[in-house]
Amino acid sequence: MDQTLAVVISIVVAFIIISPAINVVQQYERGVVFRFGKLRAERQPGLNFIIPLIDRLTKIDMRVETLVVEPQEVITRDNVTVEVDAVVYFRVVNAQDAIIKVMDYGRATGQIALTTLRAVLGQSDLDELLAHRDRVNDRLGHIIDEHTEPWGVEVSVVEVKDILLPESMQRAMARQAEAEREKRAKIIHAEGEKQAASALAEAGDALAASPASLQLRYLQTLVEVANEKNSTILPIPLDIIRMFTGSGTKS
């Protein structure tokens, strides 16, 4: 009985001593080992062993992380106050730098994204923000990535989500858009009238060159009016009557 108890106690003590030495690093992680506070090595995914009470292993997630930048009031270069929010996608590419060179790489990246968002949008016009948002996104991503690169963090995508305009500016833009639509409608209508006038002029010239065609066209119009069964009365030119009566020569 005493021997069995001793074996159990030995197993428990061994497990307590050995368990801190066994570490499992997931496929999406990297492990950074410190020995007496000094950087020792970077461990790959899988089963890893360290020396208990001497080594310390810190795991870093290497997957893409999403950072939402809360809405910020920004004054554009043309003095328009807008409210803008954005989303930043980043990931750690160097686990050692992310541990050693910055205390909290996620928070630091968020602060850099916030200040860069204000600076870049403050140098842009409102029309550029609305019409060329992809250029603004590329500029934001490039600047933020330059700041985070020494920390072992790579910024892959920066997207400006929403741009909220003041109500007065929204009404002004709505009036401008309505005026632009009316302008396009008038231009299209004028072009149609121009083409119709040109076609009518060509048709008139063709009919004037052939009196018989003009008379046939008039008769066709009479047939169409008769088929509609209305009370419209059209005058009959004297030339058509003479053509059927054969009195044109005598006259």
The 8 nearest C-alpha neighbors of each residue, nearest first, counted from 0:
[[1, 3, 2, 4, 5, 6, 7, 8],
 [0, 2, 4, 3, 5, 6, 7, 8],
 [1, 3, 5, 0, 4, 6, 7, 8],
 [4, 2, 6, 0, 5, 1, 7, 8],
 [5, 3, 7, 1, 6, 2, 8, 0],
 [4, 6, 2, 8, 3, 7, 9, 1],
 [5, 7, 9, 3, 4, 8, 10, 2],
 [8, 6, 10, 4, 9, 5, 11, 3],
 [9, 7, 5, 11, 10, 6, 12, 4],
 [8, 10, 6, 12, 7, 11, 13, 5],
 [9, 11, 13, 7, 8, 12, 14, 6],
 [10, 12, 14, 8, 13, 9, 15, 7],
 [11, 13, 15, 9, 14, 10, 8, 16],
 [14, 12, 10, 16, 15, 11, 17, 9],
 [13, 15, 11, 17, 16, 12, 18, 10],
 [16, 14, 12, 13, 18, 17, 11, 19],
 [15, 17, 13, 14, 18, 12, 19, 51],
 [16, 18, 14, 20, 19, 15, 13, 21],
 [17, 19, 20, 21, 14, 15, 16, 22],
 [20, 18, 21, 17, 51, 16, 22, 15],
 [19, 21, 49, 48, 17, 51, 18, 50],
 [22, 20, 48, 18, 19, 47, 49, 23],
 [23, 21, 47, 46, 48, 20, 24, 19],
 [22, 24, 46, 45, 47, 25, 21, 44],
 [25, 23, 44, 45, 28, 22, 46, 30],
 [24, 26, 28, 44, 27, 23, 45, 29],
 [25, 27, 44, 28, 24, 45, 29, 43],
 [26, 28, 25, 61, 60, 62, 29, 44],
 [29, 27, 60, 25, 59, 61, 26, 24],
 [30, 28, 59, 43, 58, 42, 44, 24],
 [29, 31, 58, 42, 57, 41, 56, 59],
 [30, 32, 41, 57, 56, 40, 42, 58],
 [31, 33, 56, 40, 39, 55, 41, 38],
 [34, 32, 38, 37, 39, 55, 36, 54],
 [35, 33, 54, 37, 36, 53, 39, 55],
 [34, 36, 37, 53, 33, 54, 55, 38],
 [35, 37, 34, 33, 38, 55, 54, 39],
 [38, 36, 33, 34, 35, 39, 32, 54],
 [39, 37, 33, 40, 32, 34, 36, 31],
 [38, 40, 33, 32, 34, 37, 41, 31],
 [41, 39, 32, 31, 38, 42, 33, 30],
 [40, 42, 31, 30, 32, 43, 29, 95],
 [41, 43, 30, 29, 31, 40, 44, 32],
 [42, 44, 29, 45, 30, 41, 24, 28],
 [45, 43, 24, 26, 25, 29, 28, 42],
 [44, 46, 24, 23, 47, 25, 43, 26],
 [45, 47, 23, 22, 24, 48, 44, 21],
 [48, 46, 22, 23, 21, 45, 49, 24],
 [49, 47, 21, 20, 22, 46, 50, 19],
 [48, 50, 20, 54, 51, 21, 47, 55],
 [49, 51, 54, 53, 20, 52, 48, 19],
 [52, 50, 20, 53, 19, 54, 49, 16],
 [53, 51, 54, 50, 55, 19, 20, 35],
 [54, 52, 51, 50, 34, 35, 55, 49],
 [53, 55, 34, 50, 33, 49, 51, 52],
 [54, 56, 33, 32, 34, 57, 53, 49],
 [55, 57, 32, 31, 30, 33, 58, 54],
 [58, 56, 31, 30, 32, 55, 59, 33],
 [57, 59, 30, 29, 28, 31, 56, 60],
 [60, 58, 29, 28, 94, 61, 30, 57],
 [59, 61, 28, 62, 27, 58, 29, 91],
 [62, 60, 91, 28, 27, 90, 59, 63],
 [63, 61, 60, 90, 27, 64, 91, 28],
 [64, 62, 90, 89, 88, 61, 65, 91],
 [63, 65, 89, 88, 90, 62, 66, 87],
 [66, 64, 88, 87, 67, 89, 63, 86],
 [65, 67, 87, 86, 88, 68, 64, 109],
 [68, 66, 86, 85, 69, 87, 65, 84],
 [69, 67, 85, 84, 86, 66, 70, 113],
 [68, 70, 84, 67, 71, 85, 83, 113],
 [71, 69, 84, 83, 82, 68, 72, 85],
 [72, 70, 83, 82, 73, 84, 69, 117],
 [73, 71, 82, 81, 83, 80, 70, 74],
 [72, 74, 81, 80, 117, 82, 71, 75],
 [75, 73, 80, 79, 121, 78, 81, 76],
 [74, 76, 121, 78, 79, 77, 124, 123],
 [75, 77, 124, 122, 123, 78, 121, 74],
 [76, 78, 75, 124, 79, 125, 74, 123],
 [79, 77, 75, 76, 74, 80, 124, 125],
 [80, 78, 75, 74, 77, 81, 125, 76],
 [79, 81, 74, 73, 75, 78, 72, 82],
 [82, 80, 164, 73, 72, 163, 79, 83],
 [81, 83, 72, 163, 71, 162, 70, 73],
 [82, 84, 162, 70, 71, 161, 81, 72],
 [85, 83, 70, 69, 68, 160, 161, 159],
 [84, 86, 159, 160, 68, 158, 67, 87],
 [85, 87, 67, 158, 66, 68, 157, 159],
 [86, 88, 157, 66, 65, 156, 67, 89],
 [89, 87, 65, 156, 64, 155, 154, 66],
 [90, 88, 154, 64, 63, 153, 155, 87],
 [91, 89, 63, 153, 152, 62, 64, 61],
 [90, 92, 152, 61, 93, 151, 153, 94],
 [91, 93, 151, 152, 90, 94, 153, 61],
 [94, 92, 151, 95, 96, 91, 97, 152],
 [93, 95, 97, 96, 59, 98, 92, 91],
 [94, 96, 98, 97, 93, 99, 31, 41],
 [97, 95, 151, 99, 150, 100, 98, 94],
 [96, 98, 94, 150, 151, 95, 99, 100],
 [99, 97, 95, 96, 100, 101, 94, 102],
 [98, 100, 96, 101, 97, 95, 102, 150],
 [101, 99, 96, 150, 97, 98, 102, 149],
 [102, 100, 103, 104, 99, 97, 98, 150],
 [101, 103, 104, 98, 100, 99, 97, 107],
 [104, 102, 105, 106, 101, 107, 97, 98],
 [103, 105, 107, 106, 101, 108, 97, 102],
 [106, 104, 108, 107, 103, 109, 66, 64],
 [105, 107, 109, 108, 103, 104, 110, 111],
 [108, 106, 104, 110, 109, 105, 103, 111],
 [109, 107, 111, 105, 106, 110, 104, 112],
 [108, 110, 106, 112, 107, 111, 113, 105],
 [109, 111, 113, 107, 112, 108, 114, 106],
 [110, 112, 108, 114, 113, 109, 115, 107],
 [113, 111, 109, 115, 110, 114, 116, 108],
 [114, 112, 110, 116, 111, 115, 109, 68],
 [113, 115, 117, 111, 116, 112, 118, 110],
 [114, 116, 118, 112, 117, 113, 119, 111],
 [117, 115, 113, 114, 119, 118, 112, 120],
 [116, 118, 114, 115, 120, 119, 121, 73],
 [117, 119, 115, 121, 116, 120, 114, 122],
 [120, 118, 122, 121, 116, 117, 115, 123],
 [121, 119, 123, 122, 117, 118, 116, 75],
 [120, 122, 75, 118, 119, 76, 123, 74],
 [121, 123, 76, 119, 120, 75, 118, 124],
 [124, 122, 120, 76, 121, 75, 127, 125],
 [125, 123, 76, 127, 126, 75, 77, 128],
 [124, 126, 128, 127, 129, 75, 123, 77],
 [127, 125, 129, 124, 128, 130, 131, 123],
 [128, 126, 131, 130, 124, 125, 129, 123],
 [129, 127, 125, 132, 126, 131, 130, 124],
 [128, 130, 126, 127, 131, 132, 125, 162],
 [129, 131, 127, 126, 128, 132, 125, 133],
 [132, 130, 127, 133, 134, 128, 129, 135],
 [131, 133, 135, 128, 134, 130, 129, 136],
 [132, 134, 136, 135, 131, 137, 158, 130],
 [135, 133, 137, 136, 132, 131, 138, 127],
 [134, 136, 132, 138, 133, 137, 139, 131],
 [137, 135, 133, 139, 134, 138, 158, 157],
 [138, 136, 134, 140, 139, 135, 141, 133],
 [137, 139, 135, 141, 136, 140, 134, 142],
 [140, 138, 136, 142, 137, 141, 143, 135],
 [141, 139, 137, 157, 143, 138, 142, 144],
 [140, 142, 138, 144, 139, 143, 137, 145],
 [143, 141, 145, 139, 144, 140, 138, 146],
 [144, 142, 146, 140, 145, 141, 112, 139],
 [143, 145, 154, 147, 141, 146, 142, 148],
 [146, 144, 142, 143, 148, 147, 141, 149],
 [145, 147, 143, 144, 148, 142, 149, 111],
 [148, 146, 144, 150, 152, 149, 145, 143],
 [147, 149, 151, 150, 152, 145, 146, 144],
 [150, 148, 151, 147, 146, 96, 152, 100],
 [151, 149, 97, 96, 148, 147, 152, 100],
 [150, 152, 93, 96, 97, 148, 92, 149],
 [153, 151, 91, 147, 148, 150, 90, 92],
 [152, 154, 90, 89, 144, 148, 155, 91],
 [155, 153, 89, 144, 156, 88, 140, 152],
 [154, 156, 89, 88, 153, 140, 157, 90],
 [157, 155, 88, 87, 154, 140, 158, 89],
 [158, 156, 87, 140, 136, 86, 88, 139],
 [159, 157, 86, 136, 85, 160, 156, 87],
 [158, 160, 85, 84, 161, 136, 86, 157],
 [161, 159, 85, 84, 158, 86, 162, 83],
 [160, 162, 83, 84, 159, 163, 85, 82],
 [163, 161, 83, 82, 164, 81, 160, 84],
 [162, 164, 82, 81, 161, 83, 165, 80],
 [163, 165, 81, 168, 169, 166, 162, 82],
 [166, 164, 168, 167, 169, 163, 81, 80],
 [167, 165, 169, 168, 170, 164, 171, 163],
 [168, 166, 170, 169, 165, 171, 164, 172],
 [167, 169, 171, 165, 166, 170, 172, 164],
 [168, 170, 166, 172, 167, 171, 173, 164],
 [171, 169, 173, 167, 168, 172, 166, 174],
 [170, 172, 168, 174, 173, 169, 175, 167],
 [171, 173, 175, 169, 174, 170, 176, 168],
 [174, 172, 170, 176, 175, 171, 169, 177],
 [175, 173, 177, 171, 172, 176, 178, 170],
 [174, 176, 172, 178, 173, 177, 179, 171],
 [175, 177, 179, 173, 174, 178, 172, 180],
 [178, 176, 174, 180, 179, 175, 173, 181],
 [179, 177, 181, 175, 180, 176, 182, 174],
 [178, 180, 182, 176, 177, 181, 175, 183],
 [181, 179, 177, 183, 182, 178, 184, 176],
 [182, 180, 184, 178, 179, 183, 185, 177],
 [181, 183, 179, 185, 180, 184, 178, 186],
 [182, 184, 186, 180, 181, 185, 187, 179],
 [185, 183, 181, 187, 182, 186, 188, 180],
 [186, 184, 188, 182, 187, 183, 189, 181],
 [185, 187, 183, 189, 188, 184, 190, 182],
 [186, 188, 190, 184, 185, 189, 183, 191],
 [189, 187, 185, 191, 186, 190, 184, 192],
 [190, 188, 192, 186, 191, 187, 185, 193],
 [191, 189, 193, 187, 188, 192, 186, 194],
 [190, 192, 188, 194, 189, 193, 195, 187],
 [193, 191, 195, 189, 190, 194, 196, 188],
 [192, 194, 190, 196, 191, 195, 189, 197],
 [195, 193, 197, 191, 196, 192, 198, 190],
 [194, 196, 192, 198, 197, 193, 191, 199],
 [197, 195, 199, 193, 198, 194, 192, 200],
 [196, 198, 194, 200, 195, 199, 193, 201],
 [199, 197, 195, 201, 200, 196, 194, 202],
 [200, 198, 202, 196, 201, 197, 203, 195],
 [199, 201, 203, 197, 198, 202, 196, 204],
 [200, 202, 198, 204, 199, 203, 205, 197],
 [203, 201, 199, 205, 200, 204, 206, 198],
 [204, 202, 200, 206, 205, 201, 207, 199],
 [203, 205, 207, 201, 202, 206, 200, 208],
 [206, 204, 202, 208, 203, 207, 201, 209],
 [205, 207, 203, 209, 213, 208, 204, 212],
 [208, 206, 204, 209, 205, 203, 210, 213],
 [207, 209, 205, 206, 204, 210, 203, 212],
 [208, 210, 206, 212, 207, 211, 213, 205],
 [211, 209, 213, 212, 207, 214, 206, 208],
 [210, 212, 214, 213, 209, 215, 206, 216],
 [213, 211, 215, 210, 209, 214, 206, 216],
 [214, 212, 210, 216, 206, 211, 215, 217],
 [213, 215, 217, 211, 216, 212, 218, 210],
 [216, 214, 212, 218, 217, 213, 219, 211],
 [215, 217, 219, 213, 214, 218, 212, 220],
 [216, 218, 214, 220, 215, 219, 213, 221],
 [219, 217, 221, 215, 220, 216, 214, 222],
 [220, 218, 216, 222, 221, 217, 215, 223],
 [219, 221, 217, 223, 218, 222, 224, 216],
 [220, 222, 218, 224, 219, 223, 225, 217],
 [221, 223, 225, 219, 220, 224, 226, 218],
 [224, 222, 220, 226, 225, 221, 219, 227],
 [223, 225, 221, 227, 222, 226, 220, 228],
 [226, 224, 222, 228, 227, 223, 221, 229],
 [227, 225, 223, 228, 224, 222, 229, 221],
 [226, 228, 224, 225, 229, 223, 222, 230],
 [229, 227, 225, 226, 230, 224, 231, 223],
 [228, 230, 227, 231, 225, 224, 226, 232],
 [229, 231, 232, 228, 225, 224, 227, 233],
 [230, 232, 229, 233, 224, 228, 225, 227],
 [233, 231, 230, 234, 229, 224, 221, 235],
 [232, 234, 235, 231, 221, 224, 220, 236],
 [235, 233, 236, 232, 237, 221, 231, 217],
 [236, 234, 237, 233, 239, 240, 238, 217],
 [235, 237, 238, 239, 234, 240, 214, 241],
 [236, 238, 240, 239, 241, 235, 242, 234],
 [239, 237, 241, 236, 240, 242, 247, 214],
 [238, 240, 242, 241, 237, 236, 243, 214],
 [241, 239, 237, 242, 243, 238, 244, 236],
 [240, 242, 247, 244, 238, 246, 239, 245],
 [241, 243, 239, 240, 245, 244, 238, 247],
 [244, 242, 240, 241, 245, 239, 246, 238],
 [245, 243, 241, 246, 242, 240, 247, 239],
 [244, 246, 242, 241, 243, 247, 248, 240],
 [247, 245, 241, 249, 244, 248, 250, 242],
 [246, 248, 241, 250, 249, 245, 242, 238],
 [249, 247, 250, 246, 245, 241, 242, 244],
 [248, 250, 246, 247, 245, 241, 244, 242],
 [249, 247, 248, 246, 241, 245, 238, 237]]
